[in-house]
Amino acid sequence: MRILYLLLVALFLVIQGVAGKSFIPRPIDTCKIQNGLCIPGICRRPYYWIGLCNNGYSCCRRYVEI
């Protein structure tokens, strides 16, 4: 029974710590940071491959002509 009380105290402390957080952190989407677009398969024109997305798709960016 004493263990149950200790577990409840530990749960209370965890919940109290989580209540102060303003948001739930998400994994960083590196494709969006590079102004890319996640496309299943390979990149076709007018896009070129710049990496992989978190879900395994190709991260593609549009050609920019100046």
CHARMM-style PDB file with segment names, atoms N, HN, CA, C and O in Angstrom:
ATOM      1  N   MET     1       0.812  -1.193   0.000  1.00  0.00      PROA
ATOM      2  CA  MET     1       0.000   0.000   0.000  1.00  0.00      PROA
ATOM      3  C   MET     1       0.858   1.261   0.000  1.00  0.00      PROA
ATOM      4  O   MET     1       0.502   2.262  -0.622  1.00  0.00      PROA
ATOM      5  N   ARG     2       1.995   1.206   0.704  1.00  0.00      PROA
ATOM      6  HN  ARG     2       2.284   0.393   1.209  1.00  0.00      PROA
ATOM      7  CA  ARG     2       2.867   2.387   0.745  1.00  0.00      PROA
ATOM      8  C   ARG     2       3.417   2.702  -0.639  1.00  0.00      PROA
ATOM      9  O   ARG     2       3.605   3.867  -0.988  1.00  0.00      PROA
ATOM     10  N   ILE     3       3.668   1.680  -1.412  1.00  0.00      PROA
ATOM     11  HN  ILE     3       3.515   0.733  -1.128  1.00  0.00      PROA
ATOM     12  CA  ILE     3       4.185   1.891  -2.764  1.00  0.00      PROA
ATOM     13  C   ILE     3       3.158   2.635  -3.608  1.00  0.00      PROA
ATOM     14  O   ILE     3       3.526   3.480  -4.425  1.00  0.00      PROA
ATOM     15  N   LEU     4       1.901   2.337  -3.426  1.00  0.00      PROA
ATOM     16  HN  LEU     4       1.602   1.651  -2.763  1.00  0.00      PROA
ATOM     17  CA  LEU     4       0.840   3.015  -4.165  1.00  0.00      PROA
ATOM     18  C   LEU     4       0.849   4.517  -3.881  1.00  0.00      PROA
ATOM     19  O   LEU     4       0.702   5.323  -4.800  1.00  0.00      PROA
ATOM     20  N   TYR     5       1.019   4.894  -2.618  1.00  0.00      PROA
ATOM     21  HN  TYR     5       1.139   4.239  -1.871  1.00  0.00      PROA
ATOM     22  CA  TYR     5       1.072   6.307  -2.263  1.00  0.00      PROA
ATOM     23  C   TYR     5       2.289   6.985  -2.891  1.00  0.00      PROA
ATOM     24  O   TYR     5       2.195   8.116  -3.369  1.00  0.00      PROA
ATOM     25  N   LEU     6       3.432   6.295  -2.889  1.00  0.00      PROA
ATOM     26  HN  LEU     6       3.509   5.376  -2.501  1.00  0.00      PROA
ATOM     27  CA  LEU     6       4.628   6.866  -3.500  1.00  0.00      PROA
ATOM     28  C   LEU     6       4.440   7.044  -5.012  1.00  0.00      PROA
ATOM     29  O   LEU     6       4.889   8.034  -5.589  1.00  0.00      PROA
ATOM     30  N   LEU     7       3.773   6.074  -5.640  1.00  0.00      PROA
ATOM     31  HN  LEU     7       3.408   5.269  -5.171  1.00  0.00      PROA
ATOM     32  CA  LEU     7       3.508   6.195  -7.069  1.00  0.00      PROA
ATOM     33  C   LEU     7       2.560   7.359  -7.369  1.00  0.00      PROA
ATOM     34  O   LEU     7       2.731   8.061  -8.365  1.00  0.00      PROA
ATOM     35  N   LEU     8       1.572   7.560  -6.516  1.00  0.00      PROA
ATOM     36  HN  LEU     8       1.433   6.990  -5.706  1.00  0.00      PROA
ATOM     37  CA  LEU     8       0.655   8.682  -6.699  1.00  0.00      PROA
ATOM     38  C   LEU     8       1.376  10.022  -6.540  1.00  0.00      PROA
ATOM     39  O   LEU     8       1.100  10.965  -7.282  1.00  0.00      PROA
ATOM     40  N   VAL     9       2.294  10.109  -5.580  1.00  0.00      PROA
ATOM     41  HN  VAL     9       2.517   9.342  -4.978  1.00  0.00      PROA
ATOM     42  CA  VAL     9       3.068  11.341  -5.399  1.00  0.00      PROA
ATOM     43  C   VAL     9       3.943  11.584  -6.625  1.00  0.00      PROA
ATOM     44  O   VAL     9       4.025  12.712  -7.111  1.00  0.00      PROA
ATOM     45  N   ALA    10       4.596  10.542  -7.127  1.00  0.00      PROA
ATOM     46  HN  ALA    10       4.530   9.626  -6.732  1.00  0.00      PROA
ATOM     47  CA  ALA    10       5.442  10.686  -8.311  1.00  0.00      PROA
ATOM     48  C   ALA    10       4.600  11.106  -9.521  1.00  0.00      PROA
ATOM     49  O   ALA    10       5.026  11.964 -10.294  1.00  0.00      PROA
ATOM     50  N   LEU    11       3.430  10.523  -9.693  1.00  0.00      PROA
ATOM     51  HN  LEU    11       3.084   9.826  -9.065  1.00  0.00      PROA
ATOM     52  CA  LEU    11       2.542  10.895 -10.796  1.00  0.00      PROA
ATOM     53  C   LEU    11       2.107  12.351 -10.670  1.00  0.00      PROA
ATOM     54  O   LEU    11       2.062  13.074 -11.666  1.00  0.00      PROA
ATOM     55  N   PHE    12       1.790  12.782  -9.463  1.00  0.00      PROA
ATOM     56  HN  PHE    12       1.826  12.196  -8.654  1.00  0.00      PROA
ATOM     57  CA  PHE    12       1.403  14.171  -9.232  1.00  0.00      PROA
ATOM     58  C   PHE    12       2.536  15.123  -9.612  1.00  0.00      PROA
ATOM     59  O   PHE    12       2.287  16.155 -10.235  1.00  0.00      PROA
ATOM     60  N   LEU    13       3.769  14.794  -9.247  1.00  0.00      PROA
ATOM     61  HN  LEU    13       3.971  13.956  -8.741  1.00  0.00      PROA
ATOM     62  CA  LEU    13       4.907  15.648  -9.576  1.00  0.00      PROA
ATOM     63  C   LEU    13       5.135  15.717 -11.087  1.00  0.00      PROA
ATOM     64  O   LEU    13       5.476  16.777 -11.611  1.00  0.00      PROA
ATOM     65  N   VAL    14       4.952  14.611 -11.780  1.00  0.00      PROA
ATOM     66  HN  VAL    14       4.675  13.750 -11.353  1.00  0.00      PROA
ATOM     67  CA  VAL    14       5.111  14.593 -13.231  1.00  0.00      PROA
ATOM     68  C   VAL    14       4.040  15.438 -13.894  1.00  0.00      PROA
ATOM     69  O   VAL    14       4.336  16.225 -14.793  1.00  0.00      PROA
ATOM     70  N   ILE    15       2.805  15.282 -13.460  1.00  0.00      PROA
ATOM     71  HN  ILE    15       2.564  14.643 -12.730  1.00  0.00      PROA
ATOM     72  CA  ILE    15       1.700  16.050 -14.040  1.00  0.00      PROA
ATOM     73  C   ILE    15       1.883  17.535 -13.752  1.00  0.00      PROA
ATOM     74  O   ILE    15       1.588  18.370 -14.608  1.00  0.00      PROA
ATOM     75  N   GLN    16       2.359  17.870 -12.579  1.00  0.00      PROA
ATOM     76  HN  GLN    16       2.600  17.192 -11.884  1.00  0.00      PROA
ATOM     77  CA  GLN    16       2.578  19.268 -12.231  1.00  0.00      PROA
ATOM     78  C   GLN    16       3.672  19.876 -13.112  1.00  0.00      PROA
ATOM     79  O   GLN    16       3.568  21.035 -13.514  1.00  0.00      PROA
ATOM     80  N   GLY    17       4.709  19.109 -13.413  1.00  0.00      PROA
ATOM     81  HN  GLY    17       4.793  18.167 -13.087  1.00  0.00      PROA
ATOM     82  CA  GLY    17       5.775  19.601 -14.280  1.00  0.00      PROA
ATOM     83  C   GLY    17       5.315  19.779 -15.713  1.00  0.00      PROA
ATOM     84  O   GLY    17       5.736  20.719 -16.387  1.00  0.00      PROA
ATOM     85  N   VAL    18       4.459  18.892 -16.185  1.00  0.00      PROA
ATOM     86  HN  VAL    18       4.117  18.129 -15.637  1.00  0.00      PROA
ATOM     87  CA  VAL    18       3.959  18.975 -17.558  1.00  0.00      PROA
ATOM     88  C   VAL    18       3.002  20.146 -17.719  1.00  0.00      PROA
ATOM     89  O   VAL    18       2.910  20.718 -18.806  1.00  0.00      PROA
ATOM     90  N   ALA    19       2.295  20.512 -16.668  1.00  0.00      PROA
ATOM     91  HN  ALA    19       2.370  20.048 -15.785  1.00  0.00      PROA
ATOM     92  CA  ALA    19       1.322  21.598 -16.749  1.00  0.00      PROA
ATOM     93  C   ALA    19       1.987  22.925 -17.069  1.00  0.00      PROA
ATOM     94  O   ALA    19       1.340  23.810 -17.629  1.00  0.00      PROA
ATOM     95  N   GLY    20       3.262  23.092 -16.730  1.00  0.00      PROA
ATOM     96  HN  GLY    20       3.788  22.373 -16.276  1.00  0.00      PROA
ATOM     97  CA  GLY    20       3.961  24.344 -16.998  1.00  0.00      PROA
ATOM     98  C   GLY    20       4.444  24.482 -18.421  1.00  0.00      PROA
ATOM     99  O   GLY    20       4.833  25.578 -18.825  1.00  0.00      PROA
ATOM    100  N   LYS    21       4.436  23.420 -19.193  1.00  0.00      PROA
ATOM    101  HN  LYS    21       4.121  22.530 -18.864  1.00  0.00      PROA
ATOM    102  CA  LYS    21       4.911  23.486 -20.570  1.00  0.00      PROA
ATOM    103  C   LYS    21       3.856  24.144 -21.443  1.00  0.00      PROA
ATOM    104  O   LYS    21       2.660  23.899 -21.284  1.00  0.00      PROA
ATOM    105  N   SER    22       4.317  24.995 -22.381  1.00  0.00      PROA
ATOM    106  HN  SER    22       5.289  25.194 -22.510  1.00  0.00      PROA
ATOM    107  CA  SER    22       3.381  25.714 -23.227  1.00  0.00      PROA
ATOM    108  C   SER    22       2.974  24.915 -24.464  1.00  0.00      PROA
ATOM    109  O   SER    22       1.918  25.171 -25.041  1.00  0.00      PROA
ATOM    110  N   PHE    23       3.787  23.965 -24.870  1.00  0.00      PROA
ATOM    111  HN  PHE    23       4.645  23.757 -24.401  1.00  0.00      PROA
ATOM    112  CA  PHE    23       3.458  23.167 -26.049  1.00  0.00      PROA
ATOM    113  C   PHE    23       4.161  21.826 -25.958  1.00  0.00      PROA
ATOM    114  O   PHE    23       5.078  21.641 -25.158  1.00  0.00      PROA
ATOM    115  N   ILE    24       3.717  20.890 -26.794  1.00  0.00      PROA
ATOM    116  HN  ILE    24       2.972  21.040 -27.444  1.00  0.00      PROA
ATOM    117  CA  ILE    24       4.349  19.580 -26.873  1.00  0.00      PROA
ATOM    118  C   ILE    24       5.368  19.641 -27.997  1.00  0.00      PROA
ATOM    119  O   ILE    24       4.992  19.922 -29.135  1.00  0.00      PROA
ATOM    120  N   PRO    25       6.646  19.388 -27.726  1.00  0.00      PROA
ATOM    121  CA  PRO    25       7.650  19.483 -28.782  1.00  0.00      PROA
ATOM    122  C   PRO    25       7.424  18.421 -29.852  1.00  0.00      PROA
ATOM    123  O   PRO    25       7.118  17.268 -29.545  1.00  0.00      PROA
ATOM    124  N   ARG    26       7.577  18.820 -31.095  1.00  0.00      PROA
ATOM    125  HN  ARG    26       7.825  19.756 -31.344  1.00  0.00      PROA
ATOM    126  CA  ARG    26       7.433  17.908 -32.234  1.00  0.00      PROA
ATOM    127  C   ARG    26       8.785  17.727 -32.905  1.00  0.00      PROA
ATOM    128  O   ARG    26       9.668  18.572 -32.762  1.00  0.00      PROA
ATOM    129  N   PRO    27       8.949  16.642 -33.627  1.00  0.00      PROA
ATOM    130  CA  PRO    27      10.210  16.490 -34.359  1.00  0.00      PROA
ATOM    131  C   PRO    27      10.356  17.589 -35.414  1.00  0.00      PROA
ATOM    132  O   PRO    27       9.373  18.013 -36.022  1.00  0.00      PROA
ATOM    133  N   ILE    28      11.565  18.034 -35.619  1.00  0.00      PROA
ATOM    134  HN  ILE    28      12.364  17.690 -35.126  1.00  0.00      PROA
ATOM    135  CA  ILE    28      11.827  19.103 -36.572  1.00  0.00      PROA
ATOM    136  C   ILE    28      11.685  18.565 -37.993  1.00  0.00      PROA
ATOM    137  O   ILE    28      12.275  17.542 -38.340  1.00  0.00      PROA
ATOM    138  N   ASP    29      10.904  19.256 -38.804  1.00  0.00      PROA
ATOM    139  HN  ASP    29      10.425  20.088 -38.522  1.00  0.00      PROA
ATOM    140  CA  ASP    29      10.713  18.870 -40.196  1.00  0.00      PROA
ATOM    141  C   ASP    29      11.772  19.571 -41.035  1.00  0.00      PROA
ATOM    142  O   ASP    29      11.603  20.732 -41.408  1.00  0.00      PROA
ATOM    143  N   THR    30      12.863  18.870 -41.333  1.00  0.00      PROA
ATOM    144  HN  THR    30      13.000  17.927 -41.030  1.00  0.00      PROA
ATOM    145  CA  THR    30      13.985  19.476 -42.045  1.00  0.00      PROA
ATOM    146  C   THR    30      13.627  19.851 -43.474  1.00  0.00      PROA
ATOM    147  O   THR    30      14.240  20.755 -44.041  1.00  0.00      PROA
ATOM    148  N   CYS    31      12.660  19.188 -44.059  1.00  0.00      PROA
ATOM    149  HN  CYS    31      12.162  18.454 -43.598  1.00  0.00      PROA
ATOM    150  CA  CYS    31      12.261  19.516 -45.427  1.00  0.00      PROA
ATOM    151  C   CYS    31      11.592  20.885 -45.468  1.00  0.00      PROA
ATOM    152  O   CYS    31      11.884  21.690 -46.352  1.00  0.00      PROA
ATOM    153  N   LYS    32      10.705  21.152 -44.528  1.00  0.00      PROA
ATOM    154  HN  LYS    32      10.467  20.498 -43.810  1.00  0.00      PROA
ATOM    155  CA  LYS    32      10.029  22.455 -44.487  1.00  0.00      PROA
ATOM    156  C   LYS    32      11.017  23.573 -44.202  1.00  0.00      PROA
ATOM    157  O   LYS    32      10.858  24.680 -44.715  1.00  0.00      PROA
ATOM    158  N   ILE    33      12.043  23.300 -43.383  1.00  0.00      PROA
ATOM    159  HN  ILE    33      12.172  22.401 -42.966  1.00  0.00      PROA
ATOM    160  CA  ILE    33      13.054  24.304 -43.078  1.00  0.00      PROA
ATOM    161  C   ILE    33      13.795  24.709 -44.346  1.00  0.00      PROA
ATOM    162  O   ILE    33      14.165  25.873 -44.502  1.00  0.00      PROA
ATOM    163  N   GLN    34      14.015  23.751 -45.260  1.00  0.00      PROA
ATOM    164  HN  GLN    34      13.715  22.805 -45.133  1.00  0.00      PROA
ATOM    165  CA  GLN    34      14.726  24.019 -46.511  1.00  0.00      PROA
ATOM    166  C   GLN    34      13.785  24.485 -47.619  1.00  0.00      PROA
ATOM    167  O   GLN    34      14.165  24.505 -48.790  1.00  0.00      PROA
ATOM    168  N   ASN    35      12.557  24.859 -47.255  1.00  0.00      PROA
ATOM    169  HN  ASN    35      12.248  24.843 -46.304  1.00  0.00      PROA
ATOM    170  CA  ASN    35      11.534  25.283 -48.220  1.00  0.00      PROA
ATOM    171  C   ASN    35      11.257  24.190 -49.248  1.00  0.00      PROA
ATOM    172  O   ASN    35      11.100  24.465 -50.438  1.00  0.00      PROA
ATOM    173  N   GLY    36      11.200  22.958 -48.777  1.00  0.00      PROA
ATOM    174  HN  GLY    36      11.327  22.735 -47.811  1.00  0.00      PROA
ATOM    175  CA  GLY    36      10.947  21.824 -49.646  1.00  0.00      PROA
ATOM    176  C   GLY    36       9.525  21.323 -49.553  1.00  0.00      PROA
ATOM    177  O   GLY    36       8.700  21.854 -48.810  1.00  0.00      PROA
ATOM    178  N   LEU    37       9.259  20.279 -50.334  1.00  0.00      PROA
ATOM    179  HN  LEU    37       9.929  19.848 -50.938  1.00  0.00      PROA
ATOM    180  CA  LEU    37       7.942  19.670 -50.415  1.00  0.00      PROA
ATOM    181  C   LEU    37       8.129  18.159 -50.397  1.00  0.00      PROA
ATOM    182  O   LEU    37       8.948  17.639 -51.155  1.00  0.00      PROA
ATOM    183  N   CYS    38       7.398  17.442 -49.558  1.00  0.00      PROA
ATOM    184  HN  CYS    38       6.732  17.864 -48.942  1.00  0.00      PROA
ATOM    185  CA  CYS    38       7.497  15.984 -49.476  1.00  0.00      PROA
ATOM    186  C   CYS    38       6.651  15.362 -50.580  1.00  0.00      PROA
ATOM    187  O   CYS    38       5.443  15.588 -50.651  1.00  0.00      PROA
ATOM    188  N   ILE    39       7.298  14.573 -51.444  1.00  0.00      PROA
ATOM    189  HN  ILE    39       8.279  14.389 -51.386  1.00  0.00      PROA
ATOM    190  CA  ILE    39       6.634  13.954 -52.584  1.00  0.00      PROA
ATOM    191  C   ILE    39       6.942  12.458 -52.562  1.00  0.00      PROA
ATOM    192  O   ILE    39       8.106  12.077 -52.440  1.00  0.00      PROA
ATOM    193  N   PRO    40       5.919  11.598 -52.676  1.00  0.00      PROA
ATOM    194  CA  PRO    40       6.208  10.163 -52.747  1.00  0.00      PROA
ATOM    195  C   PRO    40       6.899   9.828 -54.067  1.00  0.00      PROA
ATOM    196  O   PRO    40       6.535  10.355 -55.118  1.00  0.00      PROA
ATOM    197  N   GLY    41       7.889   8.956 -54.004  1.00  0.00      PROA
ATOM    198  HN  GLY    41       8.184   8.528 -53.150  1.00  0.00      PROA
ATOM    199  CA  GLY    41       8.619   8.586 -55.219  1.00  0.00      PROA
ATOM    200  C   GLY    41       9.771   9.538 -55.477  1.00  0.00      PROA
ATOM    201  O   GLY    41      10.388  10.058 -54.548  1.00  0.00      PROA
ATOM    202  N   ILE    42      10.054   9.761 -56.772  1.00  0.00      PROA
ATOM    203  HN  ILE    42       9.552   9.339 -57.527  1.00  0.00      PROA
ATOM    204  CA  ILE    42      11.171  10.624 -57.141  1.00  0.00      PROA
ATOM    205  C   ILE    42      10.673  12.018 -57.508  1.00  0.00      PROA
ATOM    206  O   ILE    42       9.498  12.212 -57.819  1.00  0.00      PROA
ATOM    207  N   CYS    43      11.577  12.972 -57.465  1.00  0.00      PROA
ATOM    208  HN  CYS    43      12.532  12.815 -57.212  1.00  0.00      PROA
ATOM    209  CA  CYS    43      11.233  14.357 -57.816  1.00  0.00      PROA
ATOM    210  C   CYS    43      11.229  14.506 -59.335  1.00  0.00      PROA
ATOM    211  O   CYS    43      12.157  14.064 -60.013  1.00  0.00      PROA
ATOM    212  N   ARG    44      10.207  15.116 -59.847  1.00  0.00      PROA
ATOM    213  HN  ARG    44       9.454  15.476 -59.296  1.00  0.00      PROA
ATOM    214  CA  ARG    44      10.106  15.366 -61.283  1.00  0.00      PROA
ATOM    215  C   ARG    44      10.188  16.864 -61.530  1.00  0.00      PROA
ATOM    216  O   ARG    44      10.027  17.668 -60.612  1.00  0.00      PROA
ATOM    217  N   ARG    45      10.440  17.227 -62.780  1.00  0.00      PROA
ATOM    218  HN  ARG    45      10.571  16.573 -63.526  1.00  0.00      PROA
ATOM    219  CA  ARG    45      10.524  18.640 -63.132  1.00  0.00      PROA
ATOM    220  C   ARG    45       9.256  19.353 -62.772  1.00  0.00      PROA
ATOM    221  O   ARG    45       8.192  18.760 -62.948  1.00  0.00      PROA
ATOM    222  N   PRO    46       9.264  20.504 -62.312  1.00  0.00      PROA
ATOM    223  CA  PRO    46      10.338  21.485 -62.099  1.00  0.00      PROA
ATOM    224  C   PRO    46      10.975  21.396 -60.715  1.00  0.00      PROA
ATOM    225  O   PRO    46      11.488  22.399 -60.219  1.00  0.00      PROA
ATOM    226  N   TYR    47      10.957  20.229 -60.079  1.00  0.00      PROA
ATOM    227  HN  TYR    47      10.541  19.414 -60.482  1.00  0.00      PROA
ATOM    228  CA  TYR    47      11.527  20.057 -58.749  1.00  0.00      PROA
ATOM    229  C   TYR    47      12.832  19.278 -58.821  1.00  0.00      PROA
ATOM    230  O   TYR    47      13.056  18.514 -59.760  1.00  0.00      PROA
ATOM    231  N   TYR    48      13.698  19.477 -57.817  1.00  0.00      PROA
ATOM    232  HN  TYR    48      13.516  20.098 -57.054  1.00  0.00      PROA
ATOM    233  CA  TYR    48      14.908  18.674 -57.693  1.00  0.00      PROA
ATOM    234  C   TYR    48      15.023  18.168 -56.268  1.00  0.00      PROA
ATOM    235  O   TYR    48      14.489  18.766 -55.335  1.00  0.00      PROA
ATOM    236  N   TRP    49      15.734  17.048 -56.114  1.00  0.00      PROA
ATOM    237  HN  TRP    49      16.168  16.562 -56.872  1.00  0.00      PROA
ATOM    238  CA  TRP    49      15.827  16.343 -54.836  1.00  0.00      PROA
ATOM    239  C   TRP    49      16.806  17.059 -53.917  1.00  0.00      PROA
ATOM    240  O   TRP    49      17.915  17.398 -54.328  1.00  0.00      PROA
ATOM    241  N   ILE    50      16.388  17.293 -52.654  1.00  0.00      PROA
ATOM    242  HN  ILE    50      15.486  17.017 -52.320  1.00  0.00      PROA
ATOM    243  CA  ILE    50      17.292  17.916 -51.677  1.00  0.00      PROA
ATOM    244  C   ILE    50      17.469  17.061 -50.431  1.00  0.00      PROA
ATOM    245  O   ILE    50      18.285  17.394 -49.571  1.00  0.00      PROA
ATOM    246  N   GLY    51      16.714  15.955 -50.314  1.00  0.00      PROA
ATOM    247  HN  GLY    51      16.051  15.684 -51.013  1.00  0.00      PROA
ATOM    248  CA  GLY    51      16.869  15.098 -49.149  1.00  0.00      PROA
ATOM    249  C   GLY    51      15.668  14.201 -48.940  1.00  0.00      PROA
ATOM    250  O   GLY    51      14.865  13.992 -49.850  1.00  0.00      PROA
ATOM    251  N   LEU    52      15.551  13.669 -47.725  1.00  0.00      PROA
ATOM    252  HN  LEU    52      16.203  13.839 -46.985  1.00  0.00      PROA
ATOM    253  CA  LEU    52      14.446  12.788 -47.369  1.00  0.00      PROA
ATOM    254  C   LEU    52      13.572  13.437 -46.309  1.00  0.00      PROA
ATOM    255  O   LEU    52      14.052  14.190 -45.461  1.00  0.00      PROA
ATOM    256  N   CYS    53      12.300  13.139 -46.370  1.00  0.00      PROA
ATOM    257  HN  CYS    53      11.910  12.527 -47.059  1.00  0.00      PROA
ATOM    258  CA  CYS    53      11.363  13.608 -45.354  1.00  0.00      PROA
ATOM    259  C   CYS    53      11.326  12.596 -44.208  1.00  0.00      PROA
ATOM    260  O   CYS    53      11.891  11.507 -44.312  1.00  0.00      PROA
ATOM    261  N   ASN    54      10.658  12.966 -43.118  1.00  0.00      PROA
ATOM    262  HN  ASN    54      10.200  13.851 -43.033  1.00  0.00      PROA
ATOM    263  CA  ASN    54      10.563  12.086 -41.951  1.00  0.00      PROA
ATOM    264  C   ASN    54       9.816  10.801 -42.264  1.00  0.00      PROA
ATOM    265  O   ASN    54      10.089   9.770 -41.649  1.00  0.00      PROA
ATOM    266  N   ASN    55       8.878  10.837 -43.209  1.00  0.00      PROA
ATOM    267  HN  ASN    55       8.657  11.675 -43.709  1.00  0.00      PROA
ATOM    268  CA  ASN    55       8.081   9.660 -43.535  1.00  0.00      PROA
ATOM    269  C   ASN    55       8.693   8.822 -44.664  1.00  0.00      PROA
ATOM    270  O   ASN    55       8.067   7.862 -45.115  1.00  0.00      PROA
ATOM    271  N   GLY    56       9.900   9.163 -45.129  1.00  0.00      PROA
ATOM    272  HN  GLY    56      10.408   9.943 -44.763  1.00  0.00      PROA
ATOM    273  CA  GLY    56      10.576   8.388 -46.161  1.00  0.00      PROA
ATOM    274  C   GLY    56      10.344   8.896 -47.571  1.00  0.00      PROA
ATOM    275  O   GLY    56      10.935   8.375 -48.517  1.00  0.00      PROA
ATOM    276  N   TYR    57       9.494   9.902 -47.733  1.00  0.00      PROA
ATOM    277  HN  TYR    57       9.014  10.325 -46.965  1.00  0.00      PROA
ATOM    278  CA  TYR    57       9.265  10.491 -49.053  1.00  0.00      PROA
ATOM    279  C   TYR    57      10.483  11.319 -49.463  1.00  0.00      PROA
ATOM    280  O   TYR    57      11.365  11.599 -48.651  1.00  0.00      PROA
ATOM    281  N   SER    58      10.511  11.700 -50.728  1.00  0.00      PROA
ATOM    282  HN  SER    58       9.794  11.472 -51.387  1.00  0.00      PROA
ATOM    283  CA  SER    58      11.576  12.558 -51.220  1.00  0.00      PROA
ATOM    284  C   SER    58      11.257  14.011 -50.890  1.00  0.00      PROA
ATOM    285  O   SER    58      10.123  14.464 -51.043  1.00  0.00      PROA
ATOM    286  N   CYS    59      12.263  14.720 -50.441  1.00  0.00      PROA
ATOM    287  HN  CYS    59      13.184  14.352 -50.316  1.00  0.00      PROA
ATOM    288  CA  CYS    59      12.111  16.152 -50.188  1.00  0.00      PROA
ATOM    289  C   CYS    59      12.589  16.876 -51.437  1.00  0.00      PROA
ATOM    290  O   CYS    59      13.759  16.779 -51.807  1.00  0.00      PROA
ATOM    291  N   CYS    60      11.690  17.598 -52.082  1.00  0.00      PROA
ATOM    292  HN  CYS    60      10.740  17.677 -51.781  1.00  0.00      PROA
ATOM    293  CA  CYS    60      11.989  18.244 -53.359  1.00  0.00      PROA
ATOM    294  C   CYS    60      11.804  19.750 -53.235  1.00  0.00      PROA
ATOM    295  O   CYS    60      10.972  20.230 -52.464  1.00  0.00      PROA
ATOM    296  N   ARG    61      12.600  20.489 -54.014  1.00  0.00      PROA
ATOM    297  HN  ARG    61      13.276  20.099 -54.640  1.00  0.00      PROA
ATOM    298  CA  ARG    61      12.494  21.938 -54.064  1.00  0.00      PROA
ATOM    299  C   ARG    61      12.339  22.358 -55.513  1.00  0.00      PROA
ATOM    300  O   ARG    61      12.902  21.738 -56.415  1.00  0.00      PROA
ATOM    301  N   ARG    62      11.578  23.406 -55.725  1.00  0.00      PROA
ATOM    302  HN  ARG    62      11.121  23.910 -54.992  1.00  0.00      PROA
ATOM    303  CA  ARG    62      11.329  23.912 -57.058  1.00  0.00      PROA
ATOM    304  C   ARG    62      12.529  24.710 -57.551  1.00  0.00      PROA
ATOM    305  O   ARG    62      13.142  25.458 -56.790  1.00  0.00      PROA
ATOM    306  N   TYR    63      12.865  24.545 -58.849  1.00  0.00      PROA
ATOM    307  HN  TYR    63      12.367  23.937 -59.467  1.00  0.00      PROA
ATOM    308  CA  TYR    63      13.926  25.325 -59.460  1.00  0.00      PROA
ATOM    309  C   TYR    63      13.569  26.799 -59.420  1.00  0.00      PROA
ATOM    310  O   TYR    63      12.420  27.167 -59.666  1.00  0.00      PROA
ATOM    311  N   VAL    64      14.532  27.640 -59.116  1.00  0.00      PROA
ATOM    312  HN  VAL    64      15.465  27.342 -58.916  1.00  0.00      PROA
ATOM    313  CA  VAL    64      14.322  29.083 -59.131  1.00  0.00      PROA
ATOM    314  C   VAL    64      15.252  29.666 -60.172  1.00  0.00      PROA
ATOM    315  O   VAL    64      16.472  29.552 -60.057  1.00  0.00      PROA
ATOM    316  N   GLU    65      14.680  30.291 -61.187  1.00  0.00      PROA
ATOM    317  HN  GLU    65      13.688  30.383 -61.280  1.00  0.00      PROA
ATOM    318  CA  GLU    65      15.491  30.920 -62.215  1.00  0.00      PROA
ATOM    319  C   GLU    65      15.519  32.411 -61.984  1.00  0.00      PROA
ATOM    320  O   GLU    65      14.489  33.044 -61.751  1.00  0.00      PROA
ATOM    321  N   ILE    66      16.707  32.956 -62.050  1.00  0.00      PROA
ATOM    322  HN  ILE    66      17.543  32.442 -62.239  1.00  0.00      PROA
ATOM    323  CA  ILE    66      16.869  34.396 -61.815  1.00  0.00      PROA
ATOM    324  C   ILE    66      17.097  35.112 -63.133  1.00  0.00      PROA
ATOM    325  OT1 ILE    66      17.257  36.332 -63.152  1.00  0.00      PROA
TER     326      ILE     66
END
